[in-house]
Amino acid sequence: MNPLEPYRRAFEEYLKGYEWMQHPTRLYEPLQYFMSIRGKRIRPSLTLLACEMYSGDYSPALPASMSVELFHNFSLIHDDIMDEAQLRRGYTTVHVKYSPNQAILSGDVMLILAYQHLEHIQPATIFRKILQIFNETARQVCEGQQMDIDFEDRLDVQRDEYLLMIKNKTAVLLGAALVIGALIGGADQREIQHLYELGIALGMAFQIRDDLLDVFGQSQRTGKVTAGDIAQNKKTLLYILARDHASPQDKKQLLHWYSLPSKTPDQIEAVRQLFHQYHVDSLCESLLLDYYHRARAAIDKLDIPAPHKAVLHNTAKALINRDF
């Protein structure tokens, strides 16, 4: 069972009770379609859990959890447009089902709604702090996305650059989700720091697992087209490790494939086989495990009840072992 399941259900109930605006239809229908495609809801669930850990009640964090999930989905809609992705969570992406223009505008209004939900945060004394965290996180996510796009045109992306990119694009939002919930719950600065460290470690492991699943996962489980990162010339950790460990001849071939604007299915499969040949999946797993241990260390530093620590430990384990 998903250790965050009680919080996911609580968020889904809150989402179900929310009254979306209906007009103009072409603006709000794509938004409702995308929000109805149930994702993992990891980020809002973490916000609710963090609030409950320090206050005994997750309900004050429900509006903030909605802000976090709306922002996350806004970024996914725009990400799918930029990547020309066909599937998200096993469903047709918004820009394909509707149109790129509708997807852009629906994503934009989703971001605005995320800020509107922040207005409901209580107590009001922490609103400014949470707004600062939200704004900083939003900026970093945009920076990470731009780095990801820039890397598509480069063959020399280094491991440290990749790690910074995924920290900004993925990890900071998990850290913010935990911190925002904990602030609403009354956590002190020491706890906030450990929670942010936890969120970063979880986010880094989460994205590395995502990159592995893109290449080696099953489309029916991931809800995405297999090897989409290879087709899009994404400079993931797998590419970087293969490039750095390959023989001169294999490296030359890999760089050639990644210099092509598009690849045939045979070329994509050849890249996958080269990844296998140089065991980059095992190397990625090793780094992923390192972040998992960092997450566990951060959890152990927290001054929270044992049952909540168990939920966090089980969540970390579930995230690194997932196959979807």
C-alpha positions in Angstrom: 0.0 0.0 0.0 1.1 3.5 -0.7 2.3 5.0 2.6 0.8 8.4 1.6 -2.6 6.9 0.6 -4.6 8.5 3.5 -3.3 11.9 2.5 -3.8 11.2 -1.2 -7.4 10.3 -0.5 -7.9 13.5 1.6 -6.5 15.6 -1.2 -8.7 13.9 -3.8 -11.8 14.6 -1.6 -10.8 18.2 -1.4 -10.2 18.4 -5.1 -13.6 16.7 -5.8 -15.3 19.4 -3.8 -13.7 22.3 -5.5 -15.9 24.2 -7.9 -14.0 25.0 -11.1 -14.9 28.0 -13.2 -16.7 27.0 -16.3 -16.5 29.9 -18.8 -15.0 30.3 -21.2 -15.2 26.6 -21.7 -12.2 26.3 -23.9 -10.0 27.8 -21.1 -11.2 25.7 -18.2 -12.1 22.3 -19.8 -8.5 21.4 -20.5 -7.5 22.3 -17.0 -10.2 20.1 -15.5 -9.3 17.3 -17.9 -5.7 17.3 -16.8 -6.5 17.6 -13.1 -8.9 14.7 -13.4 -6.1 12.4 -14.6 -5.0 11.1 -11.3 -1.2 11.4 -10.9 0.7 10.1 -7.9 -0.3 13.2 -5.8 3.0 12.9 -4.0 3.5 16.7 -3.5 0.1 17.6 -2.0 0.3 14.4 0.1 3.6 15.4 1.5 2.2 18.9 2.3 -0.6 17.4 4.3 1.6 14.9 6.1 4.1 17.6 7.1 1.3 19.7 8.5 -0.1 16.8 10.5 3.3 15.8 11.9 3.5 19.1 13.8 -0.1 20.0 14.5 -1.9 16.7 14.6 -4.3 17.8 11.8 -3.6 18.0 8.1 -6.8 20.0 7.2 -5.3 23.5 7.6 -2.9 22.6 4.8 -5.5 21.6 2.2 -5.5 24.9 0.4 -1.7 24.9 0.3 -1.7 21.3 -1.0 -3.9 22.5 -3.8 -1.5 25.3 -4.7 1.4 22.8 -4.8 -0.5 20.4 -7.1 -1.8 23.1 -9.4 1.7 24.5 -9.8 3.1 21.0 -10.5 0.4 20.3 -13.2 0.9 23.8 -14.7 4.6 22.9 -15.2 3.7 19.5 -16.7 1.3 21.0 -19.3 3.9 23.4 -20.5 6.7 20.8 -20.3 4.6 18.5 -22.5 4.2 21.2 -25.1 7.9 21.9 -25.2 8.8 18.2 -25.4 6.0 17.5 -27.9 4.9 14.6 -25.7 1.9 12.5 -26.7 1.1 10.8 -23.5 1.0 11.8 -19.8 -0.1 9.3 -17.2 -1.3 7.1 -19.9 -3.6 9.8 -21.4 -3.4 12.1 -24.3 -1.5 15.3 -23.4 -3.5 18.5 -23.2 -1.9 20.2 -26.3 -2.7 17.1 -28.4 -6.2 16.6 -27.1 -7.1 20.2 -27.5 -4.5 22.6 -29.0 -1.2 24.1 -28.1 -2.8 27.5 -27.6 -5.5 26.1 -25.3 -2.9 24.2 -23.4 -0.7 27.3 -22.9 -3.6 29.3 -21.6 -5.0 26.6 -19.4 -1.6 26.1 -17.9 -1.4 29.8 -17.3 -4.7 30.0 -15.5 -3.7 26.9 -13.5 -0.7 28.9 -12.2 -2.9 31.8 -11.2 -5.3 29.5 -9.4 -2.3 28.1 -7.5 -1.6 31.6 -6.2 -5.3 32.2 -5.3 -5.2 29.1 -3.1 -2.3 30.5 -1.2 -4.6 33.3 -0.1 -6.4 30.8 2.2 -3.3 29.9 4.2 -3.7 30.2 7.9 -2.3 31.5 10.2 -1.9 34.7 8.3 1.5 35.4 10.1 3.2 32.7 8.0 1.6 33.7 4.7 4.5 36.0 3.6 7.1 33.3 4.4 5.2 30.7 2.4 4.7 33.1 -0.5 8.5 33.7 -0.6 9.2 29.9 -0.6 6.6 29.4 -3.3 8.0 32.2 -5.5 11.6 31.0 -5.1 10.6 27.4 -5.9 8.6 28.5 -9.0 11.6 30.5 -10.3 13.9 27.5 -9.7 11.6 25.1 -11.6 11.6 27.4 -14.6 15.4 27.6 -14.4 15.6 23.8 -14.3 13.3 23.5 -17.3 15.3 26.0 -19.3 18.5 24.1 -18.5 16.8 20.8 -19.6 15.9 22.5 -23.0 19.4 24.0 -23.4 21.0 20.6 -22.8 19.2 19.2 -25.9 21.5 21.2 -28.1 24.7 20.2 -26.2 26.7 17.0 -26.3 29.1 18.0 -23.5 26.7 18.3 -20.5 28.4 17.3 -17.3 27.2 15.3 -14.4 27.2 18.3 -12.0 25.1 20.3 -14.5 22.6 17.5 -14.8 22.3 17.2 -11.0 21.7 21.0 -10.7 19.1 20.8 -13.4 17.1 18.0 -11.8 17.4 19.7 -8.4 15.7 22.8 -9.8 13.3 21.0 -12.1 12.1 18.3 -9.7 13.6 18.3 -6.2 12.9 21.8 -5.0 9.2 21.4 -5.4 9.2 18.3 -3.1 11.2 20.2 -0.6 8.8 23.1 -0.8 5.8 20.8 -0.4 7.2 19.5 2.9 8.3 22.9 4.2 5.0 24.6 3.4 3.0 22.0 5.2 5.3 22.0 8.2 5.2 25.8 8.5 1.4 25.6 8.6 1.7 23.0 11.2 4.0 25.1 13.4 7.4 23.5 12.8 10.5 25.4 13.9 13.4 26.4 11.7 15.5 23.4 12.7 12.8 21.0 11.5 12.2 23.1 8.4 15.9 22.7 7.4 15.8 18.9 7.8 12.6 18.6 5.9 14.0 20.6 3.0 17.0 18.3 2.9 14.7 15.4 2.9 12.6 16.8 0.0 15.7 17.5 -2.1 17.1 14.0 -1.5 13.7 12.4 -2.4 13.4 14.6 -5.4 16.8 13.7 -6.8 16.1 10.0 -6.3 12.7 10.4 -7.8 14.0 12.1 -11.0 16.9 9.6 -11.5 14.3 6.8 -11.2 12.1 8.6 -13.7 15.0 8.8 -16.2 15.7 5.1 -15.7 12.0 4.2 -16.2 11.8 6.3 -19.4 14.4 4.1 -21.0 13.9 0.7 -19.3 10.3 1.0 -17.9 7.1 -0.4 -19.5 4.9 2.2 -21.2 1.7 0.6 -19.8 3.1 1.3 -16.3 4.8 4.6 -16.8 2.0 6.1 -18.9 4.6 7.6 -21.2 6.2 6.6 -24.6 9.2 4.4 -23.9 12.6 6.0 -24.6 11.1 9.4 -25.1 14.2 11.0 -23.6 16.4 9.4 -26.1 14.2 10.5 -29.0 14.2 14.1 -27.6 18.0 14.1 -27.1 17.6 14.6 -23.4 21.0 14.6 -21.6 20.0 12.5 -18.7 22.4 10.8 -16.3 22.2 7.7 -18.5 23.6 9.5 -21.5 26.3 11.2 -19.5 27.5 8.0 -17.9 27.4 6.1 -21.2 29.4 8.9 -23.0 32.0 9.0 -20.2 32.4 5.3 -19.9 32.2 4.2 -23.6 35.1 3.2 -25.8 36.2 6.0 -28.3 34.4 4.2 -31.1 31.1 3.8 -29.1 31.4 7.3 -27.8 31.7 8.6 -31.4 28.6 6.7 -32.4 26.6 7.8 -29.3 27.5 11.5 -30.0 26.4 11.0 -33.6 23.0 9.6 -32.6 22.5 12.5 -30.2 23.4 15.0 -32.8 20.5 13.9 -35.0 17.3 16.0 -34.8 15.3 12.7 -34.9 16.0 9.0 -34.6 14.6 5.9 -36.1 13.3 3.2 -33.8 16.4 1.1 -34.6 18.7 4.0 -33.6 16.8 4.4 -30.4 17.1 0.7 -29.6 20.8 0.9 -30.4 21.2 3.6 -27.8 19.3 1.5 -25.3 21.6 -1.4 -26.0 24.7 0.8 -25.5 23.3 1.9 -22.2 23.0 -1.8 -21.3 26.5 -2.6 -22.5 28.1 0.0 -20.2 25.8 -0.8 -17.2 24.7 2.7 -16.8 21.5 1.5 -15.2 23.5 0.0 -12.3 25.6 3.2 -12.0 22.4 5.3 -11.8 21.0 2.9 -9.2 24.1 3.5 -7.1 23.6 7.2 -7.1 19.9 6.8 -6.5 20.7 4.7 -3.4 23.0 7.4 -2.2 20.2 9.9 -2.2 17.9 7.4 -0.5 20.4 7.2 2.3 20.5 11.0 2.5 16.7 11.0 2.8 16.8 8.4 5.6 19.4 10.4 7.5 17.3 13.6 7.2 14.2 11.7 8.5 16.1 10.4 11.5 17.0 14.0 12.5 13.3 15.0 12.7 11.7 15.5 16.1 8.3 13.8 15.1 6.3 10.9 16.4 7.6 7.4 15.4 4.5 6.6 13.3 5.1 9.6 11.1 8.8 8.7 10.8 7.7 5.3 9.6 5.5 6.9 7.0 8.4 9.0 5.7 10.8 6.0 5.6 8.2 3.9 3.8 7.6 6.7 1.4 11.3 7.1 0.6 11.5 3.3 0.0 8.5 3.3 -2.2 9.7 6.2 -4.4 13.1 4.7 -5.1 11.6 1.2 -5.9 8.7 2.4 -8.0 8.1 1.0 -11.5 5.7 3.7 -12.7 
